Amino acid sequence: MPRDHEAITCPFDFSEGLEFDPELTSLMQRDRPARIRLPYGDADAWLVTGFDGVKSVTTDHRLSRAGIIGHDYPRLTPEPIVSPESVNVMDPPQSNRVRQLASQAFTQQKVDSMRHRIVRLADLLLDEMEEEGPPTDLVRHLSDTLPQHTILDLLGIEREEWPRMQESVRQLLVVGADNKEAAANAKADLIAYFAKLVDQRRNSPGEDLISAMAEARDGKDQLTDDELAVMALTLALSGQDTATCQISNIAYLLFTRPELAEHLRRRPDTLTNVLHEMLRYIPFRKGVGIPRVALEDMELNGVRIKRGDFVHVSYLSANRDPERYPDPHSIDVERPNRPHMTFGWGGHRCIAVPLAMAELEVAIGRLIERFPKLRLAVPAESVRWDTETIRRFPLELPVDW
């Protein structure tokens, strides 16, 4: 098998609206994995882009997330975002145990029982937006605020702590090299905070996610305090970060493609399926996430992977694979519902997908119902987009109705 030693430098810094990264488009057109060099880390990595290839990597026990700990692995941020104790860098069977216990707090039944809290928070925020009157910023009123308030409320964090939590999370996601010390301090602060909170909930449980995960059992097994603290941190990160970006991105698509908003007004029963199609389409982040490392020599999609090589996947490119999704660069509201990779795949698929979908359904559903004439108050080309973090999202969405 051929082995290509020439690495392609990939800053993955493209952030023009919701256009697809041309660098990633070029890599998708290769017939086998490419060797890439990312901005940080002391090694190159292989990049797998096709849906079936990504699926294979995420389910192959010879490729380990846990094995990257202790290495200066290839990544986009100066400070690794993930904690060494996180379920995101565990391998089966250990990860299966933690996921099985933690996911008991995120069953569809549990999330359905939380939905009224999400609706209440959303309506309060939309009430405030309506009272302020147009033009106003949808990001400030809804996208930034609803996911943050929801996850912090569900974790049982006191309201006066919310601004501190939000700033610490933001520091972890900044990509600039001069942010390394601030990001490391933010991570340490969050871990210490959640460790203290876990201790409190063990002794005095409440109606919150930390208490629910603390009480989860599989026989006599339950999550340790350290596992609980890191899981709470992971939820605070993903719960704020992903949903915040996606509410804004979906709203932007509805503003710039009014036929989508009109379809949802006519057919509100299709909201969940249309949301999944938009989630498949949206390039929600830059480049790649957490890599895996090969535990042994192996062959992968036509290249030789040596023991110790890092392997990255792109969920973005997998979501645009024409062999799985015909005409993948269009949004088709009638597309048959086939699982996408926006929430990950395999043993590291997000355990809180039911909660994330509930937030999106409530946010977009209430927005369309309460503001049927909502529109951008500025030309679409003047909307400013984030360039500082690994995410793709508009910084502001000035709206009128």
N, C-alpha and C positions, 0 to 999 in steps of 0.2 A: 504494500500500500504506500502511496506517496505521502511524504510528510513535508509540509510547507513551513520553512523557518522564517520567511519574510513577514514580519508583523505589520499590520496596517494601523497607523495612528488614528485613534477614534476619540476625539474629545466629547462627542455626543452632546454638543452644546446648542443644537438647533432648537429654537423656541419661537417660531413665527406662527402665531395663531394655533390652529389645530391642523396645520399642514403636516404631512408625514415627513419625517427626517429623510432627506435625499441620500444621506450617507448610509442609512439603514436600508433604504430601497436598493442601493447598489449592492450591499452585502447579501440581500435576499436573493439576488439574481445569480449568485454563485451556486454551483452544483454540489458543493461540499462545505463543511465548516471552514471559516476563515480564522487566521491567527490575528489577534488584535492587541493593541497597546492602549491602555486607559490612562487618564491623567495621574492616578495615584496607585501605588503598589510597586513591588520590585520585580514583577514577572509579567509576561504576556499571558494571554488566555485564548482558548478556542471559543468561537461564537457559533451557536446553533440557532437557526432562524425559522425553519419550517415547522408546521404544527406537529406532524408526526415525530420529527426529530426532537423537538422540545418535550413532547410527551414522553419519549424514550428516556431522555436525560433525567427528567424529574422523577422517574420511577425506577431507575437503575441503581441497585445497591452498591455497585462498584464506584459510583460517583457520590462523594460525601460532602455534605454541608459542614458537619462537625469537624472534618479534617482541616478546614481553613483556619480554625482558631489557633492563634499563636503565630500565624504567618502574616506578612505584609501583602495581603492578597490584592489583585487588581480590582479597582473600584473607581467611582466618580467623585466621592467626597474625601476630604483630607482625613477626617476621623471616621472610622467605621461606625455606621449608625447602629448596627445590631450589637446587643450585649452577648458575651460568650455563653451566658446561661439561658439565652432565649430559645424558645421552641423553634424559631426560624433557623437555628443552626444546630438542631439535634437531628440525629438519624434514627430510623426505626431500629429496634423496637422501643427505645426510650421515648422518642417523639410520639409514638402511638399512645403510650401511657398518658403523657401530659395532655395531648390533644383530646383523648377520650374523656379525661376528667374535666378539662376546661370547657369542652364543647357542651357539657351538660347545662351550662348557663346560657347557651345560645341556640337551643332547639327552637323550631318554628313555634311551638306552643308557648315557650317562655317569651320569645320576641313578640308574639301576638299580644301577650299580656302587658308588654311594655309600650305597645303602639300608642295607647292613649296619652302617655307621657310625651311622646314625640310629637303627636298632633297638638297637644297643649302648648309645647314650646314653640312649634312652628307658627301657630296662630297668634301667639303673643308677639312674636317677631314681626309677622306680617301686619298686625294691628299697629305696631310702632311705625312701620314703613308707611302705612296708609295715613296715619296721623301727621307724619312729617310732610307728606305730599310730594309730588314730582316736581322737578327731576331729583332722583336720589340714587344711591348706590346699592344695587342688589347684593353685591359681595359683602358689603359691610352689614347689611340688614339680615341676610339669610345665609349665604354660602359659608362665610367665615364662622358665623355664630351658631347656627343650628347644630352641626356635627360636634363642635366643641362643647356646647352646652349639654347636648345629649349624652355624650360619652362621660363627661365629668359628672353629670347628674346621676347617670346609671352606675358609675363607680363609687358614688357616695362621697365625692370630694366637696368640702365646704366651699361655698360660693366665693368667699374672700380669697381663696387660693387659686381661683381660676386664671387671673391674669398672669401670675407667676408660672403656672403650668403651660399656658399658651406660649409664653416667651421661650421657655426652656425647650419645648418641642420645636419651635421655629429655628432655634440655634442649631439643633441637631441636623437639620435638613439643608443648611447653607453649604454651597460647594466651594467657596473661595478658600485658598490655602491659608489666608490670615485668620480663618475662623477656627482653626484646629483646637486651640486652647479653650476657647469659649464653648465649643461643642463638647469637649471632654468634661468640662466643669458642669455643663447642663445635664449630661448623662449621669454623672455621679450624684448630682443634686436630686434628679428624678428617682434614681434607684433608692437613695437613702429615704426619700419621702415616702415611697411606696412600701418600703420595708417597715417603717413606723406604722403606716396605715394598716398593713396586714396584721401586725401584732394587735392593734386595737380591735380589728374585726374578729380575730380569733376569740378574744375575750368578750366582745360585745357585738355579736352579729346584727346586721340590719337588713333592709330590703334593697340591697345593692349587689352589683356583679361580683365584687371581691368576696362578700359574704357567701354568695351562691357558689362561687368556685371553691371557697374554703370548706364548704359543707359537702361538695361533690365527692362521691366515693365509688370505688370499683372493688367490691368486697371490703377488705380492710384498708385498701390503699387509698391515699389521698395526696393532694399536692403539698409539697413542703413549703415553708415560709419563703424561701428564696425563689422557688418556682412561681409562687403566687405573686411576689413582688415584680418579677421580670415579666410575667404574663400581663399584669396590670399596666406596666410601662409599655409593653407591645400594643396593648389595646388603646392606650392613650395616644400613642403615635399614629397607628393605622386608623383608629376611629376618627381622629381629627383630620389627619392629613388627606387620606384618600377621598372620603366623602366630601370634604370641603372643596377640593379641586373638581370633583365630578359634578357637584350641583352647579358650579359656575360653568363648567364646560358644556353640560347638557343645556343649561339656560341659553348659552351663547349659540348653540346649534339651533335651538327653537327660535331665537331672534333672527338669525341669518338665513334660516330655511323655514319660512312661515308655513309651508305645506305640512311640516312635521307637527307644528303646534295645532294647525287646523285639524289634522287627522286625530290628535289626542282629544280635541274638544268634541269631535264627532263620535269618536270611539274610545271613551275613557276606559272601557273594559280591556283595551289592548295595552294599557300603560306599562305593565310589567314586561311584556315581550318587546315593546318599542325601547324601553330603557335598556334591556339587555343588548339590543342591536346597536344602540348608541354607545354603550360601554365597550362593545367589541370594536367599534370604529375609532373611538377616541384614543389618540396617542397620549395617554395619561401621565407619562413620565418621560424622562430622557434616557435613552440607551438601554441600560441593563441594571440588574439589582445585585443580589448576593450570588457569588459563584459557587461551584462545587469543585472538589479536587479528586482526581483519579486515584483510587487506592491500589490499582494494578494496571499494567499495560493492557490496552484494549483497542478495538477498532470501533470507530463511530462515524457512520455516514460517509465512509470512504477515506478517512484519515486515521493514522496511527496516533493514539493518545498514550503518552508515557505516564507511568506512575509518577505522581507529583504534579502533573499538568493541571492547570485550572481550566474549567469549562463554564462559560456563561451561556445563558439562553436569553432570547428576546421574546417576551410575551406579546410585545407590540407587533412584531413581524408575524408571529404565529397567528395572531388575530386577523391578519391580512393575507393569509395563505390562500391563493386562488384554488388550490386543490381541495380545500375544505369549504371555502366560502366563495361561490361563483360571484364575479364582479365585486371583489372584496373592498374596493375603494369607494363604494357607494353605500348609502344608508337605505336599506330596503325594509320598509315596515311590514312587509308580507313575508320576509325571509323565514323559512322554517327554523324554529328555535333549536340551535345546536350549541352545546356548552362552549363558552369562550374562555380565554385565559387571563382576563383582567384581574381576577381574584386569585391567580396562581393555579397550580395543578398538582395533583398527586399528594404526597405526604406533607406538602407545605402550602396547600390551598388554605386561604384565610378561613379560620373557624367561625368568624363573626359575619359571614356573608348574609345570613338572614337579617341581622341587625342593619348592615349597610344597605341592603335592598329596602328595608322598611323606611329608613331615613330618606332615601332617594324617592320612593313612592310617595311619601308624605310631602316632602318638599316640593316636588314637581307637580304632584296632583293638586295640592292646595294652591300653588301659584297659578296654575291654569284655571282652576275653578273660581278663585277670588279675583283674579286680574285678567279677564279674557282679552283685554286690549293692550296688555303689557308689551312694550317694545323698547328697543335701544333708543336712547335720547341723543346719541352721537353716531356718526358714521362708523360702520364696523371696522374699517381700516384704522381708525384712531384709538381703538381699544388697546390698552397697554397690557403686556403679558409678562409673567414672571421670567426672569433670566438668572436668578441667584440660587435657586434650589434645583433638586433633581426632578421636580414636578413640572407639569405643563398646565397652566391655568391663567385666566385673566385676573389682573390685579384689581380692576374695577369694572363694573358693568352699570354705567349710568342708564337709568330707565325712566320711562314715562308711561302713563296709561290714561 
